[in-house]
Amino acid sequence: KAMMVQILAFVCLLGSVLNDVPQNTIPSSEFQLDGDFLLGGLFNIHHVSSPLHLHRPEAIDCTSYQRFQLMRFAVEEINNSTSLLPNISLGYILFDQCSDGHSFPSILNLISVNGLIDPWGEPPKNLIGVIGSHTTPKTVSVVSYAATSSEFSEKKTYPSFFRTLPSNKDVIEVIVKILKHFKWHWVSFLYNDNNYGSDGRELFIRKIQDTEICLAYTKGLDQRTDYPQIFRQINTLRVHVIIVFATEWVVEVLFKSAIQQNVTNKVWLATNAWSLNRKLPKTKGIRKVGTVFGVAASATTIPGFSDFVHSAKAVALCENAEQETFCNQIFNCSGLSAADVIDADPSYSFPVYAAVYSIAHALHKTLECKVGRCNDNITVYPHMVLAELKKSNFTLLNQTIHFDENGDPNYGLYFIECPVGYKKEKAGIQNCCFNCEICQNGTFINVTGEDPYTCVSCTDAEWSAEGSTSCSLRVVEFVPFTDTGAVVIMVAALVLVGLNLAVSVLFAINFNTPVVRSAGGPMCFLILISLTLSSLSVYFYFGQPTAASCTLRFLPFLLFYTVCLACFVVRSFQIVCIFKIAAKLPKLYSWWMKYHGQWLVITVAFAIQALLLLIGYSYDPPKPVNETFWYRDKIVLGCDINLKASSTSVIFLLSLCFLCFIFSYMGKDLPKNYNEAKSITFCLLLFILTWIAFATVYVLYNGTYIQTLNALGVLFSLFSFLLWYFLPKCLIIILQPQRNTQQYFQGLIQSYTKTISQ
C-alpha cells in the first residue's frame, strides 16, 4: 500500500509538466522558458531532512542547484546551435521536488485541461519529454539523470524510461570487484531504508553468492536510526570494511556520528551517490575514520557552463516576491556564489547535460532536420520522440551516447584505483592507501601480474609509451641494398670505377705527353688505383651490419685515401720545389731526385696509416650496434666506432690534408698549364666542406639514413679529385692537343722564369 501511494505521488508530481503551456499562466523566471517544444525538469533543489510536516519546503541545502542550472544551460546551448534543431526552439518547465505533498494543488491545476483531468488523454502536443530523477506515465518520454534503481530497467513496467547514468547493478559490480581485488571478505552493508537502498542491498547479496565475500552485518538507515548501536555492532563483529549504499545527506549524518563515536581505521566503500561529495572531506575529524574508496560516474567538464553560471547569478530573475509561482517553483539560493555552484558535486553534471541532448537529438530525427532547417509541418507526439530515443547514437563531449535494450547508458563507472598505466606508490600502512605514478617511457605496469607497485622495464628490443600496460617490439631499421638511395650511390661508385679505368687508359696512351707528365706521370695511376680501392667502402654501408661490414666501411677509405692524399702532398711539394726551391736549394732538389723522395714519402705514409689502423682495430674494432636512444619505437642498426681507437688514424689523414693544402696554396701562381696546385686546392676545399656538412647533419639527425649520407660523403670525396684534378687534363688531351706539346710548355716555363727573375 505504501508503495502504491509513493508511485501515485510520483505520477502526480511528474504529471505537473503536462500543463497546457501556451496559456502562459506562469511568469517568466528561471523555472520556465517558452519554446516550440517543451521539456519538463525535476530537481531536488532543496532537501528537507526533518520528518515533520511543514507548511512549505524547508530551504536548508540547495543540493541540486548546479543540475538545475545545467539543464537551463543545455537548452540555451541547443537553441544557439545551427546544426541541432536549427529553426526550432526548446523551452522548459522546471520543478523543485523538495516536497511531494505540498505540490498537489499546483500539480492538479497544471494537469487539468479546461478544468478537467483526463489521465488517459493525450499530453500537450509541444511537451515531448521529462528530465527527471524518477519515473513518469508511459505517455511521456523520461530521461533520468539520477534514478539508479535496477527496477527501472524492466521495460515491461517502464517502457519509456531511460537514464544517463549507471544503474545500481553497475555500481554493485564495481564494489564487488574492489572487494575481490583487495581480498576483503568480511564486510558490512549500510543502506538507505528505501527503494534505492533496498535495491542495492538485494543486488549485492545476489552478486556475492558463490564467492568468498561474507556479509557480516547489514542495516537500513533513516531518520530514526541509532547510529551508536550500529557502530557498536560493527566493532563487536570486527568488521573493518563498510559499504555505504546511501544518499549524500544520509551519509553526512552517518559520518558525523562515526566521528562522535571515535570510529577509526575503517575502509569505507562509497557509491556514486556520495563518492564525490564536496562537504564530507571538509568535516572536522573526518580523516580519523579511515580510508574511503569511491565509485563514481566519469566526471566531465562542461565547456561554457562556468560563464553561464556567472551570468545567471548576476541576473537573479527569481527574486521578484510579487510574481505568481507554485510552491515548488520558489527557492532562495542567493547565499550560493557562482563558484559554489561550479564546484559542487559533479556526479550528475554530465548525466543532466546528456539527458537534455538525448531528447534534443531524438527530436532532431523526428523532425527530419537537415542542414539549416527542420520540417516544422510534422506533428510531434511523445511516442515518436520515444522511438528515436531508443535508437540514440551520438557523440557528446567525446563520449558516445547510446542506450541498451533496458534504456541504460553504455558508459560505465570507474573506481579510485590507479588508472591504466600507473603504478601504486604506497602512502600509508595499509595496502589500499597509495598514490598513483605513471610508468615512464620504456616501462610498463603488468596489470595481470601480482605486483602493482613496480613499473617493469622493457627489453632492448621493445619499447613503450608513457603509461603503457605492455611493451611493443621495436621496428628494426637499416638501409637495404634495394633502397633507392643505396642503388643510386652504388651505381655512382661503379661509374667512378669506370671513369678511373677510362682515365687510366687515356693517360697510358698519352703517357709521354707533357700534360700527363706534369700531372704526375706514373703517380697518376697510383692515385687512380687508390680512388678505386677507396670506393669499396661505399658498398658496405648498406644491408644489415656485421662485424666484417662495419670494418670494411672505414678501412678501405681511411687506408687508400691516405695514399691518395700522400700522392698529392708530394705532387704539390714537387711543383713548388721545381719552380721555387731548385734554384735556391739545389742540394735538396738533388737529394730528392736521387733517392726518389716522392715514393719514399708515399710508402712511409701508407705504412704509418696501416700501423695506426691495425693498432686501433686490435684495441676495439668497429662492430654492429643497435641504436635505441634516439627513437623509442625503432632499432636503428648501425656500426659503433671507438673514437679513441680510431682518432689517431683520422688525425693522420687530416694532417696530410693540411700539408697538401699548404703546398698547393704555395703554388697557386704557377703557369697556367702547371695549375695542378689550384686544382688540388679546390679538391681539398670540397673534401673539407663535404665532411663539415656531414658532421653537422650527424649531430642533428641520427636516423637510418645517416648511413646513406656517410656513403655519399665518401663518394663526394672521391669524385672531387677525379672531376677537378683529372677531368681538366683529359679535356686538354682530347679536345686541345695543341696545348699538349713540348714547345707549348717550354714557352710557358720561359715566360714564367723571366717574370720571377725580374
LINFEN-V130394 format. One record per backbone hydrogen bond with DSSP energy under -0.5 kcal/mol. NH is the residue of the N-H (numbers start at 1). CO is the residue of the C=O. Records with the same first field share a line. If there is no record, write none. Layout:
NH=CO, CO
This chain:
5=1
6=2
7=3
8=4
9=5
10=6
11=7
12=8
13=9
14=10
15=11
16=13
17=14
18=15
19=16
21=19
23=20
24=21
27=25, 324
29=32
32=29
33=92
36=89
37=89
38=126
39=91
40=129
41=93
42=131
43=95
45=43
47=61
49=47
54=52
59=57
60=58
61=47
63=45, 61
64=44
65=62
68=64
69=65
70=66
71=67
72=68
73=69
74=70
75=71
76=72
77=73
78=74
79=75
80=76
81=78
85=83
88=85
91=37
92=33
93=39
94=31
95=41
96=328
97=43, 95
99=96
103=100
104=101
107=103
108=104
109=105
110=106
111=107
112=108
113=116
116=113
118=116
119=117
121=118
127=124
128=38, 126
129=38
130=141
131=40
132=130, 143
140=137
142=160
143=130
144=142, 162
145=132
146=132
148=146
152=149
153=150
154=151
155=153
157=154
158=154
161=158
162=142
163=407
164=144
168=148
170=167
171=167
172=168
173=169
174=170
175=171
176=172
177=173
178=174
179=175
180=176
181=177
182=178
183=179
184=179
185=183
187=185, 214
188=241
189=217
190=243
191=219
192=245
193=221
194=192
198=194
199=195
200=196
201=197
202=198
203=199
204=200
205=201
206=202
207=203
208=204
209=206
211=208
214=185
216=187, 214
217=187
219=189
221=191
225=222
227=225
230=226
231=227
232=228
233=229
234=230
235=231
236=232
237=233
238=235
239=234
240=186, 238
241=186
242=240, 267
243=188, 241
244=242, 269
245=190, 243
246=244
251=247
252=248
253=249
254=250
255=251
256=252
257=253
258=254
259=255
260=256
261=257
262=259
263=258
265=288
266=289
267=240
268=266, 291
269=242
270=268, 293
271=244
274=271
275=271
277=274
281=277
282=279
283=280
286=283
288=285
289=286
290=287
291=266
293=268, 291
295=270
296=414
298=412
303=301
305=302
308=304
309=305
310=306
311=307
312=308
313=309
314=310
315=311
316=312
319=316
320=317
321=319
323=320
325=323
329=326
330=327
336=333
341=337
342=338
343=339
344=341
348=345
349=346
350=346
352=348
353=349
354=350
355=351
356=352
357=353
358=354
359=355
360=356
361=357
362=358
363=359
364=360
365=361
366=362
367=363
368=365
369=364
370=373
372=82
373=370
375=367
376=374
378=375
380=378
384=381
385=381
386=382
387=383
388=384
389=385
390=386
391=387, 388
392=389
394=401
396=399
399=396
401=394, 399
402=400
403=392
404=408
407=404
410=402
414=296
416=294
417=415
422=419
423=437
424=452
425=435
426=424
427=433
433=430
434=432
435=425
437=423, 435
439=421
442=464
443=440
444=456
445=468
446=444
447=445
449=446
452=450
454=451
456=444, 454
458=442
462=459
463=472
467=439
468=443, 465
472=463
474=461
475=633
476=474
477=635
480=478
483=480
487=483
488=484
489=485
490=486
491=487
492=488
493=489
494=490
495=491
496=492
497=493
498=494
499=495
500=496
501=497
502=498
503=499
504=500
505=501
506=502
507=503
508=504
509=505
510=506
511=508
513=510
517=513
518=514
519=515
520=516, 517
521=516
523=520
524=521
525=521, 522
526=522
527=523
528=524
529=525
530=526
531=527
532=528
533=529
534=530
535=531
536=533
537=534
538=535
539=535, 536
540=537
541=538
542=539
543=479
550=546
551=547
552=548
553=549
554=550, 551
555=551
558=554
559=555
560=556
561=557
562=558
563=559
564=560
565=561
566=562
567=563
568=564
569=565
570=566
571=567
572=568
573=569
574=570
575=571
576=572
577=573
578=574
579=575
580=576
581=576, 577
582=577
585=581
589=585
590=586
591=587
592=588
593=589
594=590
595=591
596=593
597=592
599=596
600=596
601=597
602=598
603=599
604=600
605=601
606=602
607=603
608=604
609=605
610=606
611=607
612=608
613=609
614=610
615=611
616=612
617=613
618=614
619=615
620=616
621=617
623=640
625=638
627=625, 636
628=626
634=631
635=475
636=627, 634
637=477, 635
638=625
640=623
641=639
643=641
646=642
647=643
650=646
651=647
652=648
653=649
654=650
655=651
656=652
657=653
658=654
659=655
660=656
661=657
662=658
663=659
664=660
665=661
666=662
667=663
668=665
670=667
674=671
675=672
677=674
679=675
680=676
681=677
682=678
683=679
684=680
685=681
686=682
687=683
688=684
689=685
690=686
691=687
692=688
693=689
694=690
695=691
696=692
697=693
698=694
699=695
700=696
701=697
706=703
707=704
709=705
710=706
711=707
712=708
713=709
714=710
715=711
716=712
717=713
718=714
719=715
720=716
721=717
722=718
723=719
724=720
725=721
726=721
727=722
730=726
731=727
732=728
733=729
734=730
735=731
736=731, 732
739=736
740=737
745=741
746=742
747=743
748=744
749=745
750=746
751=747
752=748
753=749
754=750
755=751
756=752
757=753
758=754
